[in-house]
Amino acid sequence: MKTFLIAALSADGFIAKDSGHLADWTSKEDKKFFLEITKKVGVIIMGQNTYETIGKPLPDRLNIVYSYDKKYEGVEVTQKNPKELLEDLEKRGYREVVIGGGSQIYTMFMEKGLVDTLYLSVEPVIFGKGLTLFNKELDIKLELEKELKLGEKTILLEYTVIH
């Protein structure tokens, strides 16, 4: 199973100002990239807060939301550990997944060694404080595969996780 982590970062390294911060601060080029890769892959996994900032299922993809107490229409809700979830998806015929946020979900998959590629869009904004990409200390090495200018102001960095 090929697992992609995709996130937009402020220039000072934050994914959002707080857990309720909408993703409306990212560029249209970042949104286009996100749409293309998640539709191509076909599965997006996210946490409850991330889903609630989006507010509805993303069309033409299997939406999986980690939640202990909520049910959402049009999405699959799970509490499975990341390895179990990926094994289940593989049995169902999926070969790739996107991890779409937030910090807690990114951390769960990274600390289990289940992420293969990171796509990080760096946007020209500064928050000063906010949510970091990961919420625990990690010691993971990456290899830069590509850097791509998504638009006039946004850079996409593609990293491979060294397992």
N, C-alpha and C positions, 0 to 999 in steps of 0.2 A: 504494500500500500504506500503510495507516494503522498506525503503530507506537506502541504504548503502553509506557512504562516504568513498572513498578509495584514499589514498595519500602516496607518499614516501617522507620522510623527511631526511634531512641531520642530522648529530649528533647534530648540533647547531640549528635545528628547522626550516630550510627553505625548501620550496618545489622546488625551482629553484633559479638560480642566477639572472635571469631577465625573462621577459615575452616571450622571444624568445629562452630560454634555452631548448635544447632537453632533453628528458628523458633518454638519453644514459648513464647517470651517475648511474643509479640504477642497482642492481645486477640481474643476470639471474633468481634467485629465486624469486625476487620481480616481475619481468616481468611474470614469470610462474603463480604466485598467481593471478596477475591482469588478465591475460588471462583466467584462470580457473573460477574466480568469475564472470567476466563480461559475459563470454559465458553462464554460468549456469543461471545467472539472465536474460540475453537477451536484456537489454536496458542499454545504457550508455549515460549520459547527461554531456556535457562539454561546456566550453566557446570557443569562436572563437580562442583565442591565443593558448589554449591547442590543439584544433583541428589542427591548422596550424603547430604546432610543430610535430604532428603525420604525417600530410600531406595527409592522405587518410582515407577512412572509415574503421573501424575495422570490419573484416568479421564476419558473423554469429551472428550479434547483430544489434539491431536498434540503430543507432547513431543519437543523437539529439544534435544540436549545437545552442547555444544562439548567435545570431548575428542580428544586425539592418540593415546592409548594404551589406552583402555578401550572395551569394547562392553557395552551394557546391553540386557536383554530388554525389549521393549515400547516402546522409544524409538528415535528416529532420532539417530544420532551424526553430527556434522559437523565439518569443519575449514574450511568455506567462509568467504570473507570476508563480512562482513555484507551488503553490497550484492548479491553473488551469491546469497546465501541468500534474501534477500527477493524477488529476481527469480524464483528457482526456485519459491518458494512461490506467487507470483502466477500463474505459468504453470500451477500445479496447482489454481488456482481460489480460493486464499485471498485475502482482501481486507484482513485485519487480523491483527496478531500482538501478543503481549505479550512484553516482555523482562522476565524474572523474576529476574535476578541471576546472579552477584554483581557485585562492583566491576569486575572485568576485562571482563565482558560488557557491563555498563552503559556503561563507558567506550568500548569498541569501537564500539558503535552511536551513542553521542552524538558522538564525535569525527568520525564520518563524516557527521554531519548527517542521520541516518536516523530520529531519534525525533521524533514529533509532539506527544505528550502525556505528561506525567509525573503519576502518581498516587502521592502520598507520604502514608502514614499516619504520624502522629507519636504515639508511645506514651509514657505517663508513666513511663519508666524512665531511669536514667542509668547508662551503662557506664564513663565516665571515659576509656576508651581502647577502640579496636577498629577495625573495618573501616569505611572511609568509603564513601559512595555511589559515588564515582569514584576511580580510582587514579592519575590524571594531572591536570596542570593543564589546565583548560578555560576558555574565555571565551564563554559562551553566555548569551543573554538569554532570560528567560521572562516570560510574562504570566500572572498569577493569574486563573483563570477562575472557580473555585469554592472555597469552604471549607465543609466539612460536618462536623458532629459525628456520628461513626459510633456512638458510645455515650456513656456517662457520662464516659469519660476519654480517648477517642481522637479525633483530628481528622484528616480527610482533606483534603489540599490537591491541587487539580487545576490544573496549569500547562500552558499551550501554549508550545511552543518557538518562538521568533521566528527564522525562517530568513532 
